Amino acid sequence: MTASTDPLARLLAIMARLRDPACGCEWDLAQDFASIAPYTIEEAYEVADAIARGDMAELRGELGDLLLQVVFHARMAEEAGHFAFGDVAAAIADKMEARHPHIFASEGGKMDTARWESIKAAERAEAGAESAMDGVALALPALMRAQKLQKRAARDGFDWPDRAGPESKVVEEIEELASASSSEIFEECGDLLFAAVNLVRSYGVDAEEALRHGNAKFERRYRAMESRAAGRFADLSLEEQEAHWQAVKAAE
């Protein structure tokens, strides 16, 4: 294989070689879209993790891993006669130009929320969408998907007029969960979480980001408690553990 001075062309050539039926890699040849999809999702999260930690050296590597996933999917699609990597790049370039007519077209003006939503609605209609719920990916994390579904409904006016609505709904769902039978608990838990996302959304906060921040805070505090307890945290009584928790919170 002749080396290319174009890094992207080189990567595409490498993937083609890995998928070559005659001399490719057994593992790469055995993959399909479904088997690769979990790796694609994992790599996207690793990109987000590198960004959250401010590690630019690692971000470079993780972006490369994510790009490899795009190249892998595109190569399999090309082999099946569906599309190639160039088609993927052309499609997103077309979309970006269409979504920014104030930059790439002669329309001028500024992009505001109404204009953006109008463009997105036209895209969904062109794709054959029949419901406002169409296009909200099933594979999204449940918290993120709940927020997107709620935003879609809000565009049609199906939303609380003020924050009192989602607040009362959370209280209602807590009460329903408390009185639920064993066969109802699972469903009521889902209703409570969905209502909580709606309340968070009413504050203009991204629920996924807020929970990610909450997770990081809990992990940081728990590690600090373990450190304070010198390796014997699990042996402490609940009261002693709570004392460490309060001390860690106070130290922050």
N, C-alpha and C positions, 0 to 999 in steps of 0.2 A: 504494500500500500504506500503510495507516494504521499509524503508529508505535505500539508498545505500550510501556507503562511497565514491563512484566514482561520482564526480559532474556531469559529462556528462551523465552517466547512470541514475542518478537521474532526470536530465532534460528530457531525453527521456521518462522516466516513467511518469513524470508529464504530458507531452504532450499526451502520450497514454491515460492517465486518462481523460484529458480534452476532448479528441475526442471519448471517450467510448460512444457508442450509448445508453447504458442503464443508465449510471450515470454521463455522461460528462456535460460540460458547454454548454448551449444552443447557446451562441454566437460562441464559437469555432467550434461547430458542424455545424453551418450554413455557415461557410466559405468554399471557394474553392480557387484554385490557382489565379484566376483573382481578387478576392476580397482582397486577402492578398498581392498581388504584390505591390500596392501603399505603404503599410506599409513597405515593404522590402526596397523600394527605399528611403522612408523617413528616415528609420533607418540608411541607409548608409550615407546619408547626415548629420545626427546628429553625426555620428562617425567622419566625416570630420570636422565638426564644433568644436567638442571637441578637436581635434588635433590642429586646427588652433588657438584655445584659450589657448593651452598648459595646459588644465585641465585634469590631469591624473586620478583623482578620478572619474570625469564624463566620461572619456574615458572608464574606466573599465565597468561602467554601460551601456554605449551605445554599447560597443562590445557585452555585454550580450544580449541586445535587438536585435542586428543584428544576433547573434547566434540563438536566439529563432526563428527568421524568417526562417533560414535554417532548423531547427528542425521541424517547422510547415509544410513547404513545403515537406520535406522528409516523414513526417508522413502521409500526405495526399496521397503521391505517393505510400507509402507502402500499405495503405488501398485499393488503386486501383490496386495493383498488379504490379506496374511499377518498383519500386526500393525502397530501404530503406536507412536510414542514413549511415549505414556501406558502402553501395555501393557508396554513394557520397564521403565519406572520402577516400575509396580505389581508386576511379577514379582520384581525385586530387593528391593523392600520386603517382599514376602511371604517371600522367602527369608531375609532378615536376621532377621525376627521368628521364623521357624521355627527358625533356627540359634541363637537366643538365648532359649530358653524360660525361663531363669532370670531374664531381664530383662523379657520381654514377656508371659509366661504366669504362671499361678499355681503353677507347679511349685517355684519357689524353688531353693535350693541354689546350688552353684557349678559353673562350667564347667571340667571337666578334660579331659585328652586322650581318655580312654575315652568320655566322654559326647559329645565333639565328633566322634570317629570314628564313633560309633553313629549320630549324626544324618546325617553325610555318607553312610554306608553305606545308610541308609534312602532318602536322596535318589537315590542311584545305582540302587537296586532299583526305586524308583518310576519312574525314567526307562527301565527295561527293561534295565539292565546285565546281561550274562551272564558277564562276566569281571572279575577285579580290575583288569585292564589297561584296561577301557573308560573313556572319559572323559579319558584323558591325551592332550591335543591334539597332533596331528601337527605343527602349525606352531610348536610351542615350539622355542627354541634347543636343539640336540642335547644339550648338557651338562645343561641344566635338565630335559629330558625323560628322560634317563638316570636322573637322581636320583629323579624322580617314579616311574618304573617300578620302581626298586629299592625305594622306600618302600612302594609298593603290594604288592610281593612280600613284604616284611618283615612287613606286617600279617597275612599268612597263615602266618607262621612260617618262610618261605623266606629265611633270612638266616644269616650267619656268627654263631656263638655269641660270638666275640671278635675282636679286631683282627688276630690272627695269620692268620686266614683270608684276608681281603682283601689283607694284606701279601704272603702267599705267592702269591696269585693274580696280583698285579702282576708279581712276579718271573717267574712261569711265562709270562705273556703277553710279557714282554720277551724271554725265551729263545725263544719260539715265533716272534716277529717276526724275531729275528736269524737263525733257520734257515729262514725261509719262502721258498718259491719266488716268482718274479716274479708268478705268478698268485694267490698267497696273501697278498701283502703288504697289499693294501687291506683285506681282511677282518681280518687280524691287527692292523692299526692300529686298527680299530674296537673289537676285543676289548680291546686295551690301554687305550684311552681309557675304555671302559666300566668296566674293572677299577679304573682310577685314580679315577674318580668314586666307586666303591664304597668305596675306601679312605678318601677324603676324608670321605665320609658317616659312616664309622665313628668319626671324630673329632668328629662333631656339627657339621661345618662345611658351609655351603652352597657347593657346587662352583662355581656360576655367579658368586656374589659373590666367592669366593676368586680365580677366574681374572680377573674384572674388575679386582680390586685388583692382581693380578700384572701384568696388561697395563698398568695406569696406572703402576706402579712402573718397568717396563721402558721405557716411553715417556719418563718423567721422566728416567731415568738416561741414555737415549740422547741426548736433547736436551742434557743437561748435558755429555756427551762432545763433541758437535758444537760446543758453545760453547767448551769448553776448547781444541779443535783449531782454532779461529778459521777455520772454513769449509773446512778441508782434511782432515777426518776420513777421507773415502773414499780419500785418497791415502796414508794411513799404512799401515805393515805391520800384520799381525795382532798382532804382539807389542806394537807401539806403541798400537794400539787397546785391547788388553787392559790396558795400563798405565793408560790413561785410565779404563777401566771400574773398575779397582780403586781408583783415586784418587777417583772419584765415589762409590763405595760407602763408602769410608772417611770422606768428607766428610759423609755422611748420619748 
